Amino acid sequence: MSKDEILMNIATVEYTKAQNIMGCSENWYNPYYALKNTFTYKELEKMSEDELNNLVKLAETISEGLY
């Protein structure tokens, strides 16, 4: 995925009010939500395309593990 596509997905991430059985927000299963709430947009903009793709991959893997 290109850097612009990743940043667009982060900027336009959709939110849900759903909660898991432990009462935690389901939003954290969305890798783009997790990145948006872990890094500032300026920090993300400074990252290379490879760095962003690696973070997305990490967030997706963690999301699957938590789910």
N, CA, C and O atoms as a CHARMM CRD file, in Angstrom:
* protein
*
  268
    1    1 MET  N      0.84600  -1.16700   0.00000 PROA 1      0.00000
    2    1 MET  CA     0.00000   0.00000   0.00000 PROA 1      0.00000
    3    1 MET  C      0.89900   1.23900   0.00000 PROA 1      0.00000
    4    1 MET  O      1.95800   1.25000   0.62700 PROA 1      0.00000
    5    2 SER  N      0.47100   2.25400  -0.69400 PROA 2      0.00000
    6    2 SER  CA     1.27800   3.48200  -0.73900 PROA 2      0.00000
    7    2 SER  C      1.13500   4.26700   0.56900 PROA 2      0.00000
    8    2 SER  O      0.18200   4.08000   1.32500 PROA 2      0.00000
    9    3 LYS  N      2.08800   5.12900   0.80700 PROA 3      0.00000
   10    3 LYS  CA     2.06600   5.97800   2.00100 PROA 3      0.00000
   11    3 LYS  C      0.79500   6.82000   2.02800 PROA 3      0.00000
   12    3 LYS  O      0.15600   6.94700   3.07300 PROA 3      0.00000
   13    4 ASP  N      0.42500   7.39600   0.88600 PROA 4      0.00000
   14    4 ASP  CA    -0.78200   8.22400   0.82300 PROA 4      0.00000
   15    4 ASP  C     -2.03500   7.42500   1.15600 PROA 4      0.00000
   16    4 ASP  O     -2.92700   7.92900   1.83700 PROA 4      0.00000
   17    5 GLU  N     -2.11000   6.18800   0.68700 PROA 5      0.00000
   18    5 GLU  CA    -3.27800   5.34000   0.98600 PROA 5      0.00000
   19    5 GLU  C     -3.35500   5.01900   2.47400 PROA 5      0.00000
   20    5 GLU  O     -4.43400   5.05100   3.06600 PROA 5      0.00000
   21    6 ILE  N     -2.23400   4.71700   3.06300 PROA 6      0.00000
   22    6 ILE  CA    -2.21400   4.41400   4.49500 PROA 6      0.00000
   23    6 ILE  C     -2.62900   5.63400   5.31000 PROA 6      0.00000
   24    6 ILE  O     -3.45400   5.52800   6.21700 PROA 6      0.00000
   25    7 LEU  N     -2.05800   6.78700   4.98800 PROA 7      0.00000
   26    7 LEU  CA    -2.41000   8.01500   5.71500 PROA 7      0.00000
   27    7 LEU  C     -3.88000   8.37200   5.52200 PROA 7      0.00000
   28    7 LEU  O     -4.51900   8.87600   6.44500 PROA 7      0.00000
   29    8 MET  N     -4.42100   8.11600   4.33500 PROA 8      0.00000
   30    8 MET  CA    -5.84900   8.36700   4.08200 PROA 8      0.00000
   31    8 MET  C     -6.70600   7.43500   4.94200 PROA 8      0.00000
   32    8 MET  O     -7.69800   7.87100   5.52600 PROA 8      0.00000
   33    9 ASN  N     -6.33100   6.16100   5.02400 PROA 9      0.00000
   34    9 ASN  CA    -7.07600   5.20700   5.84900 PROA 9      0.00000
   35    9 ASN  C     -7.04100   5.60100   7.32000 PROA 9      0.00000
   36    9 ASN  O     -8.03100   5.44100   8.03400 PROA 9      0.00000
   37   10 ILE  N     -5.92100   6.10700   7.76300 PROA 10     0.00000
   38   10 ILE  CA    -5.79400   6.54400   9.15200 PROA 10     0.00000
   39   10 ILE  C     -6.64600   7.78500   9.39400 PROA 10     0.00000
   40   10 ILE  O     -7.34000   7.88000  10.40700 PROA 10     0.00000
   41   11 ALA  N     -6.59300   8.72800   8.47300 PROA 11     0.00000
   42   11 ALA  CA    -7.33000   9.99100   8.63400 PROA 11     0.00000
   43   11 ALA  C     -8.84000   9.78700   8.57000 PROA 11     0.00000
   44   11 ALA  O     -9.58900  10.54800   9.18200 PROA 11     0.00000
   45   12 THR  N     -9.29400   8.78100   7.84600 PROA 12     0.00000
   46   12 THR  CA   -10.73500   8.58200   7.65100 PROA 12     0.00000
   47   12 THR  C    -11.26500   7.34100   8.35800 PROA 12     0.00000
   48   12 THR  O    -12.32400   6.82400   8.00100 PROA 12     0.00000
   49   13 VAL  N    -10.53700   6.86600   9.35200 PROA 13     0.00000
   50   13 VAL  CA   -10.95600   5.65300  10.05900 PROA 13     0.00000
   51   13 VAL  C    -12.36300   5.83700  10.64700 PROA 13     0.00000
   52   13 VAL  O    -12.68600   6.88900  11.19800 PROA 13     0.00000
   53   14 GLU  N    -13.18200   4.80200  10.51900 PROA 14     0.00000
   54   14 GLU  CA   -14.54400   4.85100  11.05800 PROA 14     0.00000
   55   14 GLU  C    -14.55300   4.29200  12.47500 PROA 14     0.00000
   56   14 GLU  O    -13.81300   3.36400  12.79900 PROA 14     0.00000
   57   15 TYR  N    -15.39300   4.86700  13.29600 PROA 15     0.00000
   58   15 TYR  CA   -15.50500   4.45400  14.69000 PROA 15     0.00000
   59   15 TYR  C    -16.78300   3.66100  14.89800 PROA 15     0.00000
   60   15 TYR  O    -17.76600   3.83200  14.17700 PROA 15     0.00000
   61   16 THR  N    -16.75100   2.79200  15.89600 PROA 16     0.00000
   62   16 THR  CA   -17.93200   2.04800  16.29700 PROA 16     0.00000
   63   16 THR  C    -18.10100   2.19200  17.80700 PROA 16     0.00000
   64   16 THR  O    -17.13000   2.40900  18.53200 PROA 16     0.00000
   65   17 LYS  N    -19.31400   2.07100  18.26200 PROA 17     0.00000
   66   17 LYS  CA   -19.56900   2.11500  19.70300 PROA 17     0.00000
   67   17 LYS  C    -19.58200   0.71300  20.30600 PROA 17     0.00000
   68   17 LYS  O    -19.78800   0.54900  21.50800 PROA 17     0.00000
   69   18 ALA  N    -19.36100  -0.29400  19.46400 PROA 18     0.00000
   70   18 ALA  CA   -19.38700  -1.68700  19.92000 PROA 18     0.00000
   71   18 ALA  C    -18.26900  -1.94700  20.92900 PROA 18     0.00000
   72   18 ALA  O    -17.19500  -1.34700  20.88000 PROA 18     0.00000
   73   19 GLN  N    -18.57200  -2.86600  21.84300 PROA 19     0.00000
   74   19 GLN  CA   -17.59000  -3.26600  22.84300 PROA 19     0.00000
   75   19 GLN  C    -17.48800  -4.78200  22.86600 PROA 19     0.00000
   76   19 GLN  O    -18.45600  -5.48400  22.57400 PROA 19     0.00000
   77   20 ASN  N    -16.30000  -5.28500  23.21600 PROA 20     0.00000
   78   20 ASN  CA   -16.14900  -6.72900  23.32100 PROA 20     0.00000
   79   20 ASN  C    -16.71800  -7.20100  24.65100 PROA 20     0.00000
   80   20 ASN  O    -17.23300  -6.39200  25.42200 PROA 20     0.00000
   81   21 ILE  N    -16.63200  -8.50000  24.93300 PROA 21     0.00000
   82   21 ILE  CA   -17.25900  -9.03300  26.14600 PROA 21     0.00000
   83   21 ILE  C    -16.60600  -8.52300  27.43500 PROA 21     0.00000
   84   21 ILE  O    -17.18000  -8.63500  28.51800 PROA 21     0.00000
   85   22 MET  N    -15.40300  -7.96500  27.30400 PROA 22     0.00000
   86   22 MET  CA   -14.74400  -7.39400  28.48200 PROA 22     0.00000
   87   22 MET  C    -15.02100  -5.90700  28.62200 PROA 22     0.00000
   88   22 MET  O    -14.51600  -5.26200  29.54000 PROA 22     0.00000
   89   23 GLY  N    -15.82900  -5.35700  27.70700 PROA 23     0.00000
   90   23 GLY  CA   -16.19900  -3.95600  27.78200 PROA 23     0.00000
   91   23 GLY  C    -15.23700  -3.00200  27.09700 PROA 23     0.00000
   92   23 GLY  O    -15.39600  -1.78600  27.20000 PROA 23     0.00000
   93   24 CYS  N    -14.23600  -3.53500  26.39600 PROA 24     0.00000
   94   24 CYS  CA   -13.27300  -2.69000  25.68300 PROA 24     0.00000
   95   24 CYS  C    -13.80100  -2.34600  24.29700 PROA 24     0.00000
   96   24 CYS  O    -14.54600  -3.11900  23.69600 PROA 24     0.00000
   97   25 SER  N    -13.41600  -1.20000  23.80700 PROA 25     0.00000
   98   25 SER  CA   -13.84800  -0.73400  22.49900 PROA 25     0.00000
   99   25 SER  C    -13.38500  -1.67500  21.39100 PROA 25     0.00000
  100   25 SER  O    -12.22600  -2.08700  21.35500 PROA 25     0.00000
  101   26 GLU  N    -14.30500  -2.00900  20.48800 PROA 26     0.00000
  102   26 GLU  CA   -13.98500  -2.84400  19.32100 PROA 26     0.00000
  103   26 GLU  C    -13.10300  -2.09200  18.33000 PROA 26     0.00000
  104   26 GLU  O    -12.50600  -2.70900  17.44800 PROA 26     0.00000
  105   27 ASN  N    -13.01300  -0.77400  18.46200 PROA 27     0.00000
  106   27 ASN  CA   -12.20100   0.02000  17.54200 PROA 27     0.00000
  107   27 ASN  C    -10.73900  -0.42300  17.53700 PROA 27     0.00000
  108   27 ASN  O    -10.05100  -0.29300  16.52400 PROA 27     0.00000
  109   28 TRP  N    -10.27000  -0.94100  18.66000 PROA 28     0.00000
  110   28 TRP  CA    -8.85900  -1.32400  18.74700 PROA 28     0.00000
  111   28 TRP  C     -8.51700  -2.51800  17.86600 PROA 28     0.00000
  112   28 TRP  O     -7.33700  -2.80000  17.66000 PROA 28     0.00000
  113   29 TYR  N     -9.50700  -3.22600  17.34200 PROA 29     0.00000
  114   29 TYR  CA    -9.24900  -4.31900  16.39900 PROA 29     0.00000
  115   29 TYR  C     -8.97200  -3.77900  14.99700 PROA 29     0.00000
  116   29 TYR  O     -8.53300  -4.52500  14.12200 PROA 29     0.00000
  117   30 ASN  N     -9.22400  -2.50100  14.78200 PROA 30     0.00000
  118   30 ASN  CA    -8.96000  -1.86500  13.48900 PROA 30     0.00000
  119   30 ASN  C     -7.52600  -1.31300  13.51600 PROA 30     0.00000
  120   30 ASN  O     -7.22800  -0.40400  14.29000 PROA 30     0.00000
  121   31 PRO  N     -6.63600  -1.86200  12.66800 PROA 31     0.00000
  122   31 PRO  CA    -5.23500  -1.41700  12.69400 PROA 31     0.00000
  123   31 PRO  C     -5.05900   0.08700  12.48200 PROA 31     0.00000
  124   31 PRO  O     -4.16000   0.69500  13.06500 PROA 31     0.00000
  125   32 TYR  N     -5.90500   0.68400  11.65900 PROA 32     0.00000
  126   32 TYR  CA    -5.76100   2.11800  11.38300 PROA 32     0.00000
  127   32 TYR  C     -6.19600   2.94900  12.58300 PROA 32     0.00000
  128   32 TYR  O     -5.61100   3.99900  12.84800 PROA 32     0.00000
  129   33 TYR  N     -7.20000   2.50100  13.30500 PROA 33     0.00000
  130   33 TYR  CA    -7.61100   3.16500  14.54400 PROA 33     0.00000
  131   33 TYR  C     -6.47100   3.09100  15.56200 PROA 33     0.00000
  132   33 TYR  O     -6.15300   4.07800  16.22600 PROA 33     0.00000
  133   34 ALA  N     -5.86500   1.91400  15.67300 PROA 34     0.00000
  134   34 ALA  CA    -4.77500   1.72600  16.63000 PROA 34     0.00000
  135   34 ALA  C     -3.60200   2.64600  16.30800 PROA 34     0.00000
  136   34 ALA  O     -3.01900   3.25100  17.20800 PROA 34     0.00000
  137   35 LEU  N     -3.25700   2.75000  15.02600 PROA 35     0.00000
  138   35 LEU  CA    -2.15100   3.62900  14.64400 PROA 35     0.00000
  139   35 LEU  C     -2.49000   5.09200  14.90300 PROA 35     0.00000
  140   35 LEU  O     -1.64800   5.86200  15.36700 PROA 35     0.00000
  141   36 LYS  N     -3.72600   5.46600  14.60100 PROA 36     0.00000
  142   36 LYS  CA    -4.15300   6.85700  14.80400 PROA 36     0.00000
  143   36 LYS  C     -4.10400   7.24300  16.27900 PROA 36     0.00000
  144   36 LYS  O     -3.85000   8.40000  16.61400 PROA 36     0.00000
  145   37 ASN  N     -4.34800   6.28000  17.15200 PROA 37     0.00000
  146   37 ASN  CA    -4.37600   6.56700  18.58200 PROA 37     0.00000
  147   37 ASN  C     -3.06800   6.24800  19.28400 PROA 37     0.00000
  148   37 ASN  O     -2.96200   6.39900  20.50100 PROA 37     0.00000
  149   38 THR  N     -2.07600   5.81200  18.53000 PROA 38     0.00000
  150   38 THR  CA    -0.75700   5.54500  19.08700 PROA 38     0.00000
  151   38 THR  C      0.24600   6.61300  18.68900 PROA 38     0.00000
  152   38 THR  O      1.11300   6.98000  19.48100 PROA 38     0.00000
  153   39 PHE  N      0.13100   7.11500  17.45600 PROA 39     0.00000
  154   39 PHE  CA     1.05000   8.10900  16.92700 PROA 39     0.00000
  155   39 PHE  C      0.28400   9.36900  16.53900 PROA 39     0.00000
  156   39 PHE  O     -0.89900   9.30900  16.20300 PROA 39     0.00000
  157   40 THR  N      0.96900  10.50800  16.58700 PROA 40     0.00000
  158   40 THR  CA     0.35500  11.71800  16.06200 PROA 40     0.00000
  159   40 THR  C      0.40900  11.65600  14.54000 PROA 40     0.00000
  160   40 THR  O      1.19900  10.90300  13.97000 PROA 40     0.00000
  161   41 TYR  N     -0.42700  12.44400  13.89300 PROA 41     0.00000
  162   41 TYR  CA    -0.43300  12.45400  12.43000 PROA 41     0.00000
  163   41 TYR  C      0.92000  12.94200  11.90300 PROA 41     0.00000
  164   41 TYR  O      1.40400  12.44800  10.88400 PROA 41     0.00000
  165   42 LYS  N      1.52600  13.90500  12.58800 PROA 42     0.00000
  166   42 LYS  CA     2.83500  14.41300  12.16600 PROA 42     0.00000
  167   42 LYS  C      3.89600  13.31600  12.24400 PROA 42     0.00000
  168   42 LYS  O      4.75000  13.21800  11.36300 PROA 42     0.00000
  169   43 GLU  N      3.84600  12.49600  13.28800 PROA 43     0.00000
  170   43 GLU  CA     4.79400  11.38700  13.40200 PROA 43     0.00000
  171   43 GLU  C      4.60900  10.40700  12.24400 PROA 43     0.00000
  172   43 GLU  O      5.58300   9.92800  11.66200 PROA 43     0.00000
  173   44 LEU  N      3.35900  10.11800  11.92000 PROA 44     0.00000
  174   44 LEU  CA     3.06500   9.19100  10.83500 PROA 44     0.00000
  175   44 LEU  C      3.52600   9.75000   9.49100 PROA 44     0.00000
  176   44 LEU  O      4.05100   9.01200   8.65600 PROA 44     0.00000
  177   45 GLU  N      3.33100  11.04300   9.28300 PROA 45     0.00000
  178   45 GLU  CA     3.75300  11.68100   8.02900 PROA 45     0.00000
  179   45 GLU  C      5.26900  11.60300   7.82000 PROA 45     0.00000
  180   45 GLU  O      5.74100  11.50900   6.68700 PROA 45     0.00000
  181   46 LYS  N      6.01900  11.64200   8.91100 PROA 46     0.00000
  182   46 LYS  CA     7.47200  11.60100   8.82700 PROA 46     0.00000
  183   46 LYS  C      8.00700  10.20300   8.50000 PROA 46     0.00000
  184   46 LYS  O      9.15600  10.05900   8.08200 PROA 46     0.00000
  185   47 MET  N      7.17600   9.18200   8.69100 PROA 47     0.00000
  186   47 MET  CA     7.61900   7.81000   8.46300 PROA 47     0.00000
  187   47 MET  C      7.65800   7.48500   6.97500 PROA 47     0.00000
  188   47 MET  O      6.90900   8.04800   6.17600 PROA 47     0.00000
  189   48 SER  N      8.53600   6.57700   6.63300 PROA 48     0.00000
  190   48 SER  CA     8.63800   6.13300   5.24300 PROA 48     0.00000
  191   48 SER  C      7.48000   5.18300   4.91800 PROA 48     0.00000
  192   48 SER  O      6.78300   4.69900   5.80900 PROA 48     0.00000
  193   49 GLU  N      7.29800   4.93600   3.63900 PROA 49     0.00000
  194   49 GLU  CA     6.26000   3.99900   3.20200 PROA 49     0.00000
  195   49 GLU  C      6.50600   2.60400   3.78500 PROA 49     0.00000
  196   49 GLU  O      5.56200   1.93800   4.21100 PROA 49     0.00000
  197   50 ASP  N      7.75100   2.16300   3.80600 PROA 50     0.00000
  198   50 ASP  CA     8.08000   0.84700   4.37300 PROA 50     0.00000
  199   50 ASP  C      7.76100   0.79800   5.86600 PROA 50     0.00000
  200   50 ASP  O      7.20800  -0.19000   6.35000 PROA 50     0.00000
  201   51 GLU  N      8.10200   1.84900   6.59000 PROA 51     0.00000
  202   51 GLU  CA     7.80700   1.88600   8.02300 PROA 51     0.00000
  203   51 GLU  C      6.30200   1.80300   8.27000 PROA 51     0.00000
  204   51 GLU  O      5.85000   1.05300   9.13500 PROA 51     0.00000
  205   52 LEU  N      5.53500   2.57100   7.51000 PROA 52     0.00000
  206   52 LEU  CA     4.07900   2.55200   7.67700 PROA 52     0.00000
  207   52 LEU  C      3.50400   1.18000   7.34000 PROA 52     0.00000
  208   52 LEU  O      2.63800   0.67700   8.05700 PROA 52     0.00000
  209   53 ASN  N      3.97500   0.57500   6.26000 PROA 53     0.00000
  210   53 ASN  CA     3.48900  -0.75800   5.89500 PROA 53     0.00000
  211   53 ASN  C      3.82700  -1.78800   6.97300 PROA 53     0.00000
  212   53 ASN  O      3.02500  -2.67700   7.25900 PROA 53     0.00000
  213   54 ASN  N      5.01000  -1.66600   7.56700 PROA 54     0.00000
  214   54 ASN  CA     5.37300  -2.57500   8.65200 PROA 54     0.00000
  215   54 ASN  C      4.50400  -2.36000   9.88400 PROA 54     0.00000
  216   54 ASN  O      4.13200  -3.32400  10.55400 PROA 54     0.00000
  217   55 LEU  N      4.17800  -1.10800  10.18900 PROA 55     0.00000
  218   55 LEU  CA     3.29200  -0.83000  11.32500 PROA 55     0.00000
  219   55 LEU  C      1.88800  -1.36500  11.08000 PROA 55     0.00000
  220   55 LEU  O      1.25900  -1.90000  11.99200 PROA 55     0.00000
  221   56 VAL  N      1.39400  -1.22100   9.85100 PROA 56     0.00000
  222   56 VAL  CA     0.07000  -1.75600   9.52200 PROA 56     0.00000
  223   56 VAL  C      0.07800  -3.27100   9.68300 PROA 56     0.00000
  224   56 VAL  O     -0.85000  -3.84400  10.25500 PROA 56     0.00000
  225   57 LYS  N      1.12100  -3.91800   9.18100 PROA 57     0.00000
  226   57 LYS  CA     1.23400  -5.37800   9.29600 PROA 57     0.00000
  227   57 LYS  C      1.26600  -5.79300  10.76900 PROA 57     0.00000
  228   57 LYS  O      0.59100  -6.74700  11.15700 PROA 57     0.00000
  229   58 LEU  N      2.03500  -5.09400  11.57800 PROA 58     0.00000
  230   58 LEU  CA     2.11300  -5.38100  13.00800 PROA 58     0.00000
  231   58 LEU  C      0.75200  -5.20000  13.67400 PROA 58     0.00000
  232   58 LEU  O      0.31200  -6.05600  14.44200 PROA 58     0.00000
  233   59 ALA  N      0.09100  -4.09100  13.37800 PROA 59     0.00000
  234   59 ALA  CA    -1.21800  -3.81400  13.98000 PROA 59     0.00000
  235   59 ALA  C     -2.24900  -4.85600  13.55200 PROA 59     0.00000
  236   59 ALA  O     -3.09200  -5.24900  14.35900 PROA 59     0.00000
  237   60 GLU  N     -2.19800  -5.31300  12.28900 PROA 60     0.00000
  238   60 GLU  CA    -3.12400  -6.35400  11.82400 PROA 60     0.00000
  239   60 GLU  C     -2.87600  -7.66500  12.55300 PROA 60     0.00000
  240   60 GLU  O     -3.82600  -8.34700  12.93700 PROA 60     0.00000
  241   61 THR  N     -1.62200  -8.02300  12.74700 PROA 61     0.00000
  242   61 THR  CA    -1.28900  -9.26600  13.42700 PROA 61     0.00000
  243   61 THR  C     -1.70500  -9.21800  14.88600 PROA 61     0.00000
  244   61 THR  O     -2.24800 -10.19000  15.41100 PROA 61     0.00000
  245   62 ILE  N     -1.45600  -8.09800  15.54100 PROA 62     0.00000
  246   62 ILE  CA    -1.87200  -7.94800  16.94000 PROA 62     0.00000
  247   62 ILE  C     -3.38400  -8.00200  17.04600 PROA 62     0.00000
  248   62 ILE  O     -3.92400  -8.63400  17.95400 PROA 62     0.00000
  249   63 SER  N     -4.07400  -7.34100  16.11700 PROA 63     0.00000
  250   63 SER  CA    -5.53700  -7.34300  16.10400 PROA 63     0.00000
  251   63 SER  C     -6.07800  -8.76700  16.00800 PROA 63     0.00000
  252   63 SER  O     -7.00300  -9.13400  16.73200 PROA 63     0.00000
  253   64 GLU  N     -5.50100  -9.56300  15.11800 PROA 64     0.00000
  254   64 GLU  CA    -5.93100 -10.95500  14.96200 PROA 64     0.00000
  255   64 GLU  C     -5.67400 -11.74600  16.24900 PROA 64     0.00000
  256   64 GLU  O     -6.49800 -12.56200  16.66000 PROA 64     0.00000
  257   65 GLY  N     -4.53200 -11.49600  16.87200 PROA 65     0.00000
  258   65 GLY  CA    -4.19400 -12.19300  18.11200 PROA 65     0.00000
  259   65 GLY  C     -5.12800 -11.83300  19.25800 PROA 65     0.00000
  260   65 GLY  O     -5.46700 -12.68900  20.07500 PROA 65     0.00000
  261   66 LEU  N     -5.54300 -10.58200  19.32400 PROA 66     0.00000
  262   66 LEU  CA    -6.45700 -10.15100  20.38300 PROA 66     0.00000
  263   66 LEU  C     -7.88300 -10.63200  20.15400 PROA 66     0.00000
  264   66 LEU  O     -8.63400 -10.85800  21.10200 PROA 66     0.00000
  265   67 TYR  N     -8.24500 -10.78400  18.88500 PROA 67     0.00000
  266   67 TYR  CA    -9.60100 -11.17200  18.56200 PROA 67     0.00000
  267   67 TYR  C     -9.79800 -12.64800  18.81200 PROA 67     0.00000
  268   67 TYR  O    -10.89100 -13.17000  18.59500 PROA 67     0.00000
